Amino acid sequence: MRDLLKGTLGRSLAGLSEEDRLAAAWPVACGKAMAEHGTVVGYAEGVVWVEVVDVAWLRQLMSMRGQLAREMARIAGVKVTEIHFESKRNDRR
């Protein structure tokens, strides 16, 4: 079922900008629970920027960087060569 949803989502995103397509693909690529800890904030020339709620989640997402890049590219139909994660500036933990 999840694969069916991924394919359907990819087709329905065709009219959006590349960044919007990647933002919509984010929760599908990494799952709703994990997606709540990061937000796609930019995209240029194959690089996706994701702002992460704190350093602990930054480490977790970085460990999955390659897998997430492949899934986001496949779902959104956008070239993704790298994901750059950064912690929110107001993270004071």
Secondary structure as GFF3:
##gff-version 3
##sequence-region A 1 93
A	DSSP	alpha_helix	2	12	.	.	.	ID=ss1
A	DSSP	alpha_helix	18	30	.	.	.	ID=ss2
A	DSSP	alpha_helix	32	35	.	.	.	ID=ss3
A	DSSP	beta_strand	38	44	.	.	.	ID=ss4
A	DSSP	beta_strand	47	52	.	.	.	ID=ss5
A	DSSP	alpha_helix	55	62	.	.	.	ID=ss6
A	DSSP	alpha_helix	65	76	.	.	.	ID=ss7
A	DSSP	beta_strand	82	87	.	.	.	ID=ss8
###
